[in-house]
Amino acid sequence: MEGFNYLIIGNSAAGVSAVEAIRGRDVRGSIGIVSAEDYPIYSRCLLAYYLSGEIEEERLLFRPPDFYQQMRAKPILGHKAVQVVPSENRVLLDDGRWLGYDKLLLATGASPKRLPIKGGRNEGLLMLRTVEDVKRIISLSRASREAVVIGGGLIGLKAAYGLSQRGLKVHVIELLDWLLPGIIDPGASRILEQRFREHGIEVRTGISVEEIRGRKGWVEGVRLSDGSIVPCQLVILAAGVSPNVEAVQDSGIELGRGIITDELMRTNVENIFAAGDVAETIDRLRGERVINALWPNAISQGRVAGQNMAGGKTRYNGSLSMNSTSFYDLDIISFGVVNPTDEGYESIVESRPPNYRKLVLKEGRIVGLIALGKVSHAGVMLSLSLRGDELSQLRGGVMSGGLLRNEKLLVIQGRRRGFNL
């Protein structure tokens, strides 16, 4: 059985960041990196731009091809970790090999959810998660006229945009009543929906796909919950992701929705750490344990985990739910609580399409923001939020003078307090 001082399961943002952090403290310890994908280190964030044709495949890489040599690490690519045995400090791979470790990092990421839809075995039903997924989508798009994207979240909308750029007629189907749930609210969604429709993408919300219809094993359309049929030759399933925890089921490692970690990014097993889209951490604004599956969080979590695996005591301050994107020149930024359900929250909204602004307050403090169109000063709002500054004295001014105008007051206030704006 081959063994390593440090074994990393995962070859994306968290895993790569951890390897670099380990080498920053330990130049001699052996490192093994396991990845189910047999592909160099690339950014999943750029896959949508590869799909749309805005970048070439080589632009996906975010570390040089000789990264493993530079880090003196052994890549074990194209193999999946299927079982972790903490009591024996070893991991079983899908080819039957066992790998030993002194310290283990679980950076296994997440996988697209598979919905139990009738007809789901027809060819032409794909997901957007890996390089190979995108290559398959591009290949099938050449022989397709129309596509349906199931899911109006960030991945779904990026897939829709990319397919539209390739000349396909695209239909987005979202079960909830608005797009980007968890990132924006219904008011902001109406503006975004209109922007998509202006560019030829059909959007239907509050409806589900009941069946994927096929002919001779190939997709030819979908049947919706209202009985209507949408013709298509390609279906992208983008209905969210689930953390990859299969390898640690029944291992004794504590699970919630994902792998539960402490402020050192350790699990309940002292020599096993977790980071990235599989790790549960404390959200800095909500104060709750969540999975904030975002690239910047994965980078920082991996760095903290790597430093502590190599003997450090670096504490992770918590994750942040923050998104920044753009569709058809409509910029979108949001963070924190954007769709509050409890009575303890107060929302202040100003809608002047295509601009939309929403501040969410709790006990006089900013805990959430949505900004569409005009996104300036979002950094100020985030700084005020993370500091926990009490702003109730501005409430009357904001309500009477308009949110956009009174943000200038917050900018001035932030500069006086020494924010790096």
Helices and strands as residue ranges (DSSP letters): E 2-9, H 13-25, E 31-35, G 44-46, H 47-52, G 57-60, H 67-70, E 73-77, E 81-85, G 86-88, E 90-93, E 98-106, E 110-112, E 125-126, H 131-141, E 146-150, H 154-165, E 169-174, H 186-198, E 202-205, E 209-215, E 218-224, E 229-231, E 234-237, E 241-243, G 246-248, E 259-260, E 272-274, E 279-282, E 289-290, H 295-309, E 322-327, E 330-336, E 345-352, E 355-362, E 365-372, H 378-387, G 392-394, H 395-401, H 403-416
